[in-house]
Amino acid sequence: MVKHVILWKFKGDIPAEQKTEIKEGIKSGLEGLKGKVSGIVEIKVNINGLESSNADVMLDSTFTDYDSLKAYSVNPLHVEVANTKVRPFTEVRLCLDFPID
């Protein structure tokens, strides 16, 4: 299996009152891909970071294998979520992919 972890930081010009709505959209969009995109074992989005955090949203997902992760990255359902709910609002993206037992 493969773990796929992403941290996003919002663009600086997003008003604080909009951030909650954006976070909810990212969470529902990405978590809604389970059962629709082959190879996803688990997918969770954390939107409740503590004040000490320097990221706004975290994706923690597990895939059956590396090929499934690569297929997910170009899957039209995932691309739609990324293009409408994530990319318009984020300026920093950090990713760590690694094998797990």
C-alpha positions in Angstrom: 0.0 0.0 0.0 1.0 3.6 -0.5 0.3 6.6 1.8 -0.4 10.0 0.1 -0.3 13.0 2.4 -0.8 16.6 1.3 -0.7 19.8 3.2 -2.2 23.0 1.7 -1.9 26.6 2.8 -4.6 29.0 1.6 -3.9 32.1 -0.5 -3.3 35.1 1.7 -6.2 37.1 0.3 -9.0 34.7 1.4 -11.2 36.3 4.1 -11.3 34.3 7.4 -15.1 34.0 7.2 -14.7 32.1 3.8 -12.1 29.6 5.0 -14.6 27.4 6.8 -16.8 27.0 3.8 -13.7 26.3 1.5 -12.4 23.7 4.0 -15.8 22.0 4.0 -15.8 21.9 0.2 -12.4 20.4 0.0 -13.3 17.8 2.7 -16.6 16.7 1.1 -15.1 16.8 -2.4 -12.0 14.6 -1.7 -13.7 12.3 0.8 -16.5 11.8 -1.7 -14.1 10.1 -4.1 -13.9 7.0 -2.0 -15.9 4.2 -3.7 -15.8 6.2 -7.0 -12.1 6.1 -7.7 -10.5 2.7 -7.9 -7.6 2.0 -5.6 -8.5 4.3 -2.7 -8.4 2.4 0.6 -8.9 5.3 2.9 -9.2 9.1 2.4 -9.6 11.7 5.1 -9.3 15.4 5.1 -8.4 17.2 8.3 -9.8 20.8 8.5 -9.5 21.4 12.2 -5.9 22.4 12.7 -4.8 24.0 15.9 -3.6 27.6 16.0 0.0 26.4 16.1 -0.4 25.0 12.6 1.1 26.6 9.6 -1.0 24.7 7.1 -4.8 25.0 6.6 -5.9 21.6 5.3 -4.4 18.1 5.3 -5.2 15.2 3.1 -4.3 11.7 4.5 -5.0 9.0 2.0 -4.0 5.4 1.4 -4.0 3.6 -1.9 -3.7 0.0 -2.8 -0.4 0.6 -4.7 1.7 3.2 -6.5 -0.1 2.6 -9.8 -3.4 3.4 -8.1 -2.0 6.6 -6.8 -0.8 7.6 -10.2 -4.2 6.8 -11.8 -5.9 8.8 -9.1 -3.9 11.9 -9.9 -5.3 12.0 -13.4 -8.7 10.6 -12.7 -11.3 13.1 -14.1 -13.3 13.0 -10.8 -10.2 13.9 -8.8 -9.1 16.5 -11.3 -12.6 18.1 -11.1 -12.4 18.4 -7.3 -8.8 19.7 -7.4 -9.6 22.3 -10.1 -12.8 23.6 -8.4 -12.4 23.1 -4.7 -8.6 23.1 -4.0 -6.4 24.9 -6.5 -8.4 28.2 -6.7 -7.9 28.7 -3.0 -4.4 27.4 -2.2 -0.9 28.8 -2.8 1.3 26.2 -1.1 1.1 22.4 -1.6 3.4 19.9 0.1 3.2 16.2 -0.7 4.7 13.1 0.8 4.1 9.7 -0.8 5.5 6.6 0.9 5.0 2.9 1.0 3.4 1.3 4.0 3.1 -2.3 5.2 
